[in-house]
């Protein structure tokens, strides 16, 4: 890893950052914020990787991100199969909460965008109570008509970090579209994290978290998610195909460069699968 960007492994063409721990990720993010390097962080799971294979816009957005978290156990297992070692999971909600704690310690100002208004407001109250010293520069529910007004609201707030809770891929699309006009340094989509923090939604019990089967718990609570989960076996099939295609190729070394959405030559000892 360089001082400014994490190493990454390619999972079906989507780069996923390599971190040794949450502390490792926080150290990098802290450095980038303090040095005013604008940073876009996305959480990567099998559904997102599979969708990116058909959606060029989403693929471009994932490529342009500076940090791509191994959010799903499927991504970790895919790395094990393709590269002989699993990627450490760094879930979006857990990193979000750690960043809130770090923001309170550093005096950084945050802006929370997304979720229903009641859930957003309740999450703000909970976070302020849980993390003394936290500075919430502003908040806005996810139901609005004019993004231009929201962009102005965020910029006027003086926020250093912007967390967007709109669900994927809407939150990534919104950040990518408006980031050039926004002033915060750090940007991250956090899905349903505000609903969990507010108590509107229940997070999977510890057993599901440790085993990486939160998706199963959510499916039990919301059977309507079954259609979305159907991409999991399709993702697995693609991983096995990639493994068969590269079984005679030596294990690649990590890439050690920052991907900013522009193509860069690959080293002779790395491959993308």
N, C-alpha and C positions, 0 to 999 in steps of 0.2 A: 504493500500500500504506500502511495505517496502521501505527503503531508496534506494534500488537498482533495484526494479522491480515493475511494476504496478500490481494491482489486475486485474483479468480478468473474463469474462463470456464466457461460451462455447456456440457457435452457431453451431449446428449440428456437434459437436465434434471439431470445430476449435476455439481455444481460442482467444478472442478479448479483448484488454486492456481497462480498465475503467479509463477515465480521466474526471476531472471536467471542464477543460478548456484547451485551447492551452498553456496557461502559465504553467499549471500543467505538460503537456507533455514536454515542453521546460525545465522546472526545472529538471525533471528526466534525460533528455538527457544531459543537461549541467553537472550534477553531474557525470554521467557515463563517459563523455569525459574527464573531469578534473581528474577523478580517473583512467583513462586509461583502462576502462572496454570496451572491444570490443563489439559493439552493432549492431545488425542487425534489422532494422525496415522495416516492410511490411505494405502495405495498404490492408485492407480486405473489399471486397464487395461481394454481392450475387453470382456473376459469379465465383469468386475465391473459395468461400466456396463450391459451387455446384461441381465445377471441381475437387476439392480436394477429394470429396467422391469417385471419380472414378480413380483418379491419385495418387497413393501411394507416388510417388516421391514428388509431389507438397505438399501433406499433410505433409510429413516428414519435408519439408522445412518450412512450416508455423509453425509447432510445434517447430522447432529449433530457430525461431526468438525470440528476446528478447522483442520487442515492436510490437504490431499488432493493427494498427489504425482502428477505425470504419469509413471507408471511404465512405460507401454507405448508403443511407437512408433505404434501405431494411434491412441492418444489425441492424440499430437503431430500426426499427419497429419490427424486429424479437425478439430483447431483450425485448421490451415492451410486446409482446404477451407471451413470455416464462417466463419472470421474473417479469413482472408487472412494469417495469420502462425502459424507452428508454436509449440507450447509446448515449452520446454526440458525434456528428459527429466531426471528426478531419481529414479533407481531406488531401490527400497526397500533392497536390500542395500548399495548404495554409501552411501546416507545413514546406514544403520545403522552401518557401519564408521567413517564420519566422526564420528558421535555417540559411538562408543566412544572414539575418539581425543580428542574434546573432553571427555568425561567424565573421562578420565585426567588431562587438563590442569587441569580445574576442581575435581577432587576429588569429583565426584559419585559416588554409589553406584548400581549397577545391579543389576537382578534379571533372570535369563534363565529364562523359562518355556517349556517345549515341547520338541519333538523327542524321539527315543528317549533313554533315560537315558545310554547310552554316548556317543551323539553330543553330548548336552548337556554331559557332563563333559569330553569332548575339546575341545569348542569353548571351554569356560571356560579350559582349560589353554593353548590356542593364543592366546586373547585376552590372557591375563595375560603370556605371553611376548612377544607382539607389542607390547603397549602398557604399558610400565613405569609404575607408579603407579595402574593401573586398580584400582578397588575393586569387586569383585563381592560384593554384600551377601548374595546367595543365588541358588540355582538349583533347578529342579525339572523333571523330565522331563514330557512331555506326556500320560503315561498315569497318570491318577489318578481316583479315584471321587468324592471329596468336594471340591467346589470351595471350600467354606467353610473347610476346613483349609488349603488353598493360599492363600486370601485372608489368613488369619491369619498364615501363614508370611511372606507378602510384607510385610504391615504390620509385623510384628515385626522384619523385617530392616532397616528404616529406609531402604529404597531410594528414590532420587529418580527413577529412570527404570525403567520396566518394559517389556521386550521379550517379545512372545508369538509363539512359532513353532509354530503349530498348523495352518497352511494356511488358505486363504480359502474360505468366509466364516466358518469356525469361530472363528478367532482374533478377528475383528471382533465376532462375536456374543458371545464370552466377555468381551472387554473392555467392550463396551457394557453387558452385564448386571451385571458386578461392579465397574465403575469407581466407582459411587456409594459403595461400601463399602471402597474401596482408598485408601491414603494417598500413593502416589507422585504426582509432579507431571506426569510425561510418560509417555504410553502409545503403543505402536506395535506393530502386527503385522508380523512379518518373514518369514513363510512358511518357506521352506527354507533360510534364511540360516545357521542353526546347523549344518545338515548340510554346507553348503559350507565353512564355516569349519573344521569338524572334519575335513574330507576324506572324509566318508562319501558326498558327492555331488560331482560335478565341475561347475564353472561353465563356461558357454560360453566358447570362446576369444575373444580380443580382437576379431577380425573380426566375430563375431556380436554382440558387445556394441556395437561402434561403429555397426553397421548396424541395431541394434534387432531383430535376428532371433534372439534367444535362444530364443524359442518354437520355432523350427524345429530348433535344436540339441537341445532337450529332447524334441521329438517324435521325432527320429532315435534318441535313446537309449531313449525310452519310447513305442513306437507306441500303447500303450494310451491315451495322452493325446489321440488323434485325436478322440474323441467330444467332449472339452472344447473342442478347437480349432475345432469346427464352428460355434461361435458367431461366429468372426471374419468370415466372409462375411455372416452375418446382421447383424452390427454395421455392416459397410460399407454394406449396403443401407439401413439406417436413417439413416446419415449422409448418403447421397446424397439420400434422401427429405427430410431436414431441410434440406439445401442448396437443393433445388428449391423447398421451401416458403418459404424466406426470401430467395431470390435478388433480390427486388425491395425488400428492406428494407435500410436502411443498416447498416453494420457497427456493433455495439453497443460502448459504452465498457465498460471493466472495472468490476465492482462493487467498492466500497471499504467493505466492512463485514464483520463477523465473523458467520458463520452458526453458531448454537448449537442447531440443530434446530427453531427456531421460524420460522414464515413471516414474511417481511418484505416490505414493498411494494417493487416494482421501480421504478427511476427511469424517467422517460419516454424516455430514450435507451438503454435496455438491453433485451435480449430473452433468452429462454431457449429453446434449441433442443435 
